[in-house]
């Protein structure tokens, strides 16, 4: 499960990309996160009691794992519980409301005490990971497509998503940055920008997840067990979800479309691949997710026709 909640503008939440340099106090203090500020204010005695109770609860749990951590948010796994820590409560508000509305299985909310949201873990494993071959079956990918269709057929959430103009404005600035900073050759950026611009057209809004990368759908065997990380959910283009899910996994595009069950414009899905990657690379670079030449997004951009 990922901590990369809603990030407006760039479209990224990286479940597998755990930043190596993580602040140790944030990990060791995970037991006290729910109300740690209040604990300190009430004094050392109560703080000590809380730590003792937390230690007892932790005795039978797995080690604390830092799933993702960067300067915007972090996610810790503590046994079968995930602690999502985010200073921007608007993202968490969206996630909580979207999970309540979604007609598909989502993590259960155990408690919320800003800036922390505690969630249960979903059964199963991620459908795959960006940059790695997926070991999930074709049937599991088709089931993911059917699950996405169920979401898209649901009533719209009351809040709006990003507009065509929003995407156009960011596409312009990100392409300029990629060229100015020699992250990608001009011809690669230009080629992908032309392709990306084809998605900038009117669409019929549906209830989208908004960051439906392959790490965010969990499966057990051939069945979908749930979807995580809902903080970018909104009204939007259905093809954005399908493109995000299949980014880097073109070999499973037919499976997803078969499960989705309606006609889908494959050319627009490929165009969304270019747009998403163009909008993501800068954020990944600035948040320390490795050199750009090793990013799967850059590989997708270089391979675009």
C-alpha positions in Angstrom: 0.0 0.0 0.0 1.2 3.4 -0.8 1.4 6.7 0.9 1.3 8.8 -2.2 -2.1 10.3 -1.7 -3.5 13.0 -4.0 -0.8 15.0 -5.6 -2.3 17.7 -7.7 -0.6 18.6 -10.2 1.7 15.7 -10.9 0.0 12.3 -11.2 2.1 10.0 -9.1 2.0 7.9 -6.0 4.7 5.3 -6.1 4.0 2.2 -4.1 7.2 0.4 -4.8 9.6 3.3 -4.7 10.5 3.7 -1.1 12.9 6.5 -0.7 16.1 5.1 0.9 16.8 8.0 3.1 14.0 8.1 5.7 13.9 10.0 9.0 14.4 7.3 11.7 12.4 9.2 14.4 9.3 9.0 12.1 9.7 5.2 12.2 10.4 4.7 15.8 7.6 7.1 16.8 5.0 5.3 14.7 3.6 3.6 17.9 2.6 7.0 19.3 1.5 8.8 16.1 -2.2 8.8 17.0 -2.2 11.9 19.3 1.5 12.2 19.9 1.3 16.0 20.1 -1.4 15.7 22.7 0.5 13.1 24.6 3.5 15.4 24.9 1.3 18.2 26.1 -0.2 16.1 28.9 3.1 15.2 30.2 5.7 12.4 30.5 3.7 10.1 32.7 0.8 9.6 30.4 3.2 9.5 27.5 5.1 6.6 29.2 1.8 4.7 29.8 0.9 5.1 26.2 4.2 3.8 25.1 3.9 0.8 27.4 0.5 0.0 26.0 1.7 0.5 22.4 4.7 -1.8 23.1 2.4 -4.5 24.4 0.2 -4.2 21.3 3.2 -4.4 19.1 4.6 -7.6 20.6 2.8 -9.9 18.2 3.1 -7.7 15.2 5.5 -7.7 12.3 8.4 -5.2 12.3 7.4 -1.6 11.3 8.0 -1.1 7.6 8.4 2.2 5.9 6.4 1.7 2.7 6.9 5.1 1.2 8.4 8.3 2.7 9.2 11.6 1.1 8.7 15.3 2.0 5.0 15.4 1.3 3.8 12.2 3.1 4.6 8.8 4.4 3.1 5.4 4.9 4.1 2.9 7.6 3.0 -0.7 7.9 2.6 -1.9 11.4 1.5 -5.6 11.3 -1.7 -5.6 9.4 -2.3 -1.9 9.8 -1.2 1.0 7.6 -0.6 4.4 9.0 -0.8 7.1 6.3 0.6 10.4 7.5 -0.2 13.5 5.4 0.0 17.1 6.4 -2.5 18.1 3.7 -5.8 16.9 5.1 -7.7 17.8 1.9 -6.1 14.7 0.4 -7.2 12.6 3.3 -10.7 14.0 3.2 -11.0 13.0 -0.5 -9.7 9.5 0.3 -12.1 8.9 3.1 -15.1 10.1 1.2 -14.1 8.3 -2.0 -13.7 5.0 -0.2 -17.2 5.4 1.4 -18.7 6.0 -2.1 -16.8 3.5 -4.2 -18.8 0.4 -5.2 -15.7 -1.8 -4.9 -13.7 -3.2 -2.0 -11.4 -0.8 -0.2 -9.4 -0.9 3.0 -11.3 -0.5 6.2 -10.7 2.8 8.1 -9.7 1.8 11.7 -9.4 5.4 12.9 -8.4 8.9 11.9 -6.6 11.4 13.9 -5.0 14.1 11.7 -2.5 13.9 10.3 -2.8 10.1 10.5 -5.2 7.8 8.8 -5.1 4.1 10.0 -6.3 1.5 7.5 -6.5 -2.3 7.4 -4.4 -4.2 4.8 -6.2 -5.8 1.9 -5.8 -9.5 1.3 -3.8 -10.7 -1.6 -0.9 -9.0 -3.4 -0.6 -6.1 -5.9 -1.5 -6.9 -9.4 2.0 -5.9 -10.4 4.6 -3.2 -10.2 5.7 -0.5 -12.7 9.0 -1.5 -14.3 8.6 -5.2 -13.4 6.9 -8.1 -15.2 3.6 -9.0 -13.6 3.1 -12.6 -12.4 -0.6 -12.2 -12.2 -2.8 -14.2 -14.6 -4.6 -12.8 -17.6 -7.8 -13.6 -15.8 -6.7 -11.4 -12.8 -6.0 -8.6 -15.2 -9.4 -9.0 -16.8 -11.0 -9.0 -13.4 -9.2 -5.7 -12.7 -10.7 -4.3 -15.9 -14.2 -5.5 -14.7 -13.6 -3.8 -11.3 -12.7 -0.5 -13.0 -15.8 -0.7 -15.1 -17.9 -1.1 -11.9 -16.3 2.0 -10.5 -16.8 4.0 -13.6 -20.5 3.0 -13.7 -21.1 4.4 -10.2 -22.7 7.7 -9.4 -20.3 10.6 -9.7 -18.6 12.0 -6.6 -19.7 15.5 -5.8 -16.3 17.1 -6.3 -14.9 17.9 -9.7 -11.6 16.7 -11.1 -8.9 18.3 -13.3 -10.0 19.9 -16.5 -8.6 19.8 -20.0 -7.2 23.3 -19.4 -5.5 22.1 -16.2 -3.8 19.3 -18.0 -2.8 21.5 -20.9 -1.2 24.1 -18.7 0.8 21.5 -16.8 1.8 19.7 -19.9 3.3 22.9 -21.3 5.3 23.7 -18.1 6.6 20.1 -17.6 7.7 19.7 -21.2 9.6 23.0 -21.0 11.3 21.8 -17.7 12.3 18.4 -19.2 14.0 20.1 -22.2 15.6 23.0 -20.2 17.1 20.6 -17.7 18.3 18.1 -20.3 16.3 15.3 -18.7 15.2 14.0 -22.1 16.1 14.8 -25.7 14.0 17.5 -27.3 12.7 15.1 -30.0 11.5 12.6 -27.4 9.6 15.3 -25.5 8.2 16.7 -28.7 7.1 13.3 -30.0 5.3 12.4 -26.7 3.8 15.9 -26.4 2.1 15.6 -29.8 0.7 12.3 -28.7 -0.3 13.5 -25.3 -2.2 16.5 -26.7 -4.7 14.1 -28.3 -6.3 13.4 -24.9 -7.0 17.1 -24.4 -10.5 16.9 -25.6 -14.0 16.9 -24.0 -14.9 13.7 -22.2 -17.9 12.3 -20.4 -16.9 12.4 -16.7 -17.1 9.2 -14.6 -16.1 8.3 -11.1 -12.4 7.7 -11.5 -9.7 6.5 -9.0 -7.3 9.0 -10.5 -4.1 7.2 -9.6 -5.0 3.6 -10.6 -1.5 2.3 -11.0 -0.9 -1.4 -11.0 0.4 -1.4 -7.4 -3.0 -0.1 -6.2 -5.1 -3.1 -7.3 -4.8 -6.2 -5.1 -5.7 -9.7 -6.2 -5.8 -13.2 -4.9 -5.6 -15.8 -7.6 -7.9 -14.5 -10.4 -10.0 -12.3 -8.1 -9.7 -8.6 -7.2 -9.6 -8.2 -3.4 -9.7 -4.4 -3.4 -8.2 -1.1 -4.4 -6.1 1.3 -2.3 -5.0 4.9 -2.3 -8.1 6.9 -3.2 -7.0 10.5 -2.6 -7.0 11.4 -6.2 -10.5 10.1 -6.9 -12.7 12.6 -8.7 -14.8 13.0 -11.8 -12.7 12.4 -14.8 -11.9 10.6 -18.1 -12.4 6.8 -17.8 -9.4 6.3 -20.1 -7.1 7.9 -17.6 -7.7 5.0 -15.1 -7.3 2.4 -17.8 -4.1 4.0 -19.1 -2.6 4.3 -15.6 -3.4 0.7 -14.8 -1.7 -0.6 -17.9 1.2 1.8 -18.0 4.4 -0.3 -18.6 2.2 -3.4 -19.0 1.1 -3.1 -22.7 1.0 -6.9 -22.8 -2.0 -6.9 -20.5 -4.0 -4.1 -22.2 -6.2 -6.5 -24.1 -6.9 -8.4 -20.9 -8.0 -5.3 -19.1 -10.1 -4.1 -22.1 -11.8 -7.5 -22.3 -12.7 -7.3 -18.6 -13.8 -3.7 -18.9 -16.4 -4.9 -21.5 -16.9 -1.9 -23.6 -15.2 -0.4 -26.7 -12.1 1.5 -25.7 -9.9 3.7 -27.9 -6.5 2.2 -27.6 -4.8 5.2 -29.3 -6.1 7.5 -26.5 -4.9 5.1 -23.9 -1.4 5.2 -25.4 -1.7 9.0 -25.5 -2.5 9.0 -21.8 0.6 6.9 -21.2 2.7 9.7 -22.7 0.8 12.5 -20.8 1.1 10.7 -17.4 4.8 10.1 -17.9 5.6 13.6 -19.1 3.8 15.0 -16.0 5.5 12.6 -13.5 9.2 12.7 -14.3 9.9 16.1 -12.8 8.1 15.2 -9.5 10.0 11.9 -9.3 13.4 13.7 -9.8 12.7 16.4 -7.3 11.6 13.9 -4.7 14.7 11.7 -4.9 13.3 8.6 -6.7 16.5 7.9 -8.5 18.2 9.1 -11.7 15.8 9.8 -14.5 17.4 7.4 -16.9 16.4 4.5 -14.6 12.8 5.5 -14.3 10.2 3.3 -16.0 8.3 6.5 -17.1 11.4 7.6 -19.1 11.6 4.2 -20.7 7.9 4.5 -21.8 8.6 8.0 -23.2 11.6 6.8 -25.2 9.7 3.9 -26.6 6.7 5.9 -27.7 6.2 5.9 -31.5 
